[in-house]
Structure formats: C-alpha cells, structure tokens
Amino acid sequence: MLPYTYIGLFIARFAGDHYLKIRFHYKGYFICDPDFAYKCGKVHEFGGEWNTDEVNLHDLDKLVREIGVEGDYKLWYVIPGGSLNGGLRLLKTEEIV
C-alpha cells in the first residue's frame, strides 16, 4: 500500500488564462504500460470558475478534504496542454498554484 493518497488535479484554463476549472482524479493508481495512465478511482469537478490570482494551496487542501480524502496526500497536476506522459508535475509550492 502506498503511504500517501495521490490526487490528480486537472486544470482547464480559459478567459485569457485568468480563470480555471478544477477537477480531481483520486482513489485510483498510476500505471506505465507502456504509456503513463491513471486507472480506476473517482473524478470530482468543482463547479464555477476559479480566479488564478486567488486560488492557493490552502484552498486546494480544503477541496481535497471536501471530497473525503483524509490523512497525507500528494497533489499532482498536468501542465496546461500537456499529458500524463510528459506533463505530470508534483505540486510542491505556492508559486506553482
């Protein structure tokens, strides 16, 4: 069993890159066979638009807790326009948000 819950964060930017939609993929697992993919699990997309100047790690943690994730977790994201194979990044600092 992995020591952390892994959360995949999908960010869709629009309206001049000032707003985004947030979608979490969670309770699944990563595979590499031969391409990198996230299998099974659940998906939750939060309604509305999030201002990129206002969203922060604390907000994202609240959202993760709202979907029922308890304990430690790691938050991953795919760079806009990227794919799991080349664009998956670990969200580590406030600067990335």
C-alpha positions, -999 to 999 in steps of 0.1 A, spaced: 0 0 0 13 35 -8 19 58 21 0 87 5 -32 93 -13 -24 106 -48 -47 133 -61 -46 142 -98 -55 179 -104 -68 188 -139 -67 225 -147 -86 239 -177 -76 275 -183 -98 298 -202 -109 335 -205 -74 349 -210 -58 325 -185 -72 343 -155 -98 317 -146 -97 279 -143 -118 249 -136 -106 223 -111 -111 186 -115 -97 160 -91 -89 124 -100 -85 103 -68 -86 69 -52 -70 54 -83 -35 45 -92 -8 53 -118 4 26 -143 30 26 -171 20 1 -197 36 14 -219 21 49 -216 16 65 -182 -21 65 -171 -43 69 -141 -66 40 -136 -99 34 -117 -106 59 -90 -131 87 -89 -135 121 -105 -149 152 -90 -151 185 -108 -158 216 -88 -184 240 -103 -177 276 -112 -146 294 -122 -115 299 -100 -95 331 -103 -58 322 -109 -48 352 -87 -68 340 -58 -65 302 -56 -38 288 -33 -26 256 -16 -49 262 14 -79 264 -9 -69 232 -28 -64 214 6 -100 224 16 -113 210 -17 -94 177 -12 -109 174 22 -144 181 9 -142 151 -14 -134 129 16 -96 125 15 -81 120 50 -45 120 61 -15 128 40 -17 131 2 4 143 -27 -12 166 -52 -2 162 -89 -12 183 -119 -7 182 -156 7 213 -172 -19 230 -194 -17 215 -229 4 186 -216 -3 149 -210 4 124 -182 34 111 -202 53 144 -203 34 170 -183 27 155 -149 42 175 -121 41 173 -83 25 204 -68 50 214 -41 49 252 -36 25 281 -36 44 296 -67 30 268 -89 -6 275 -80 
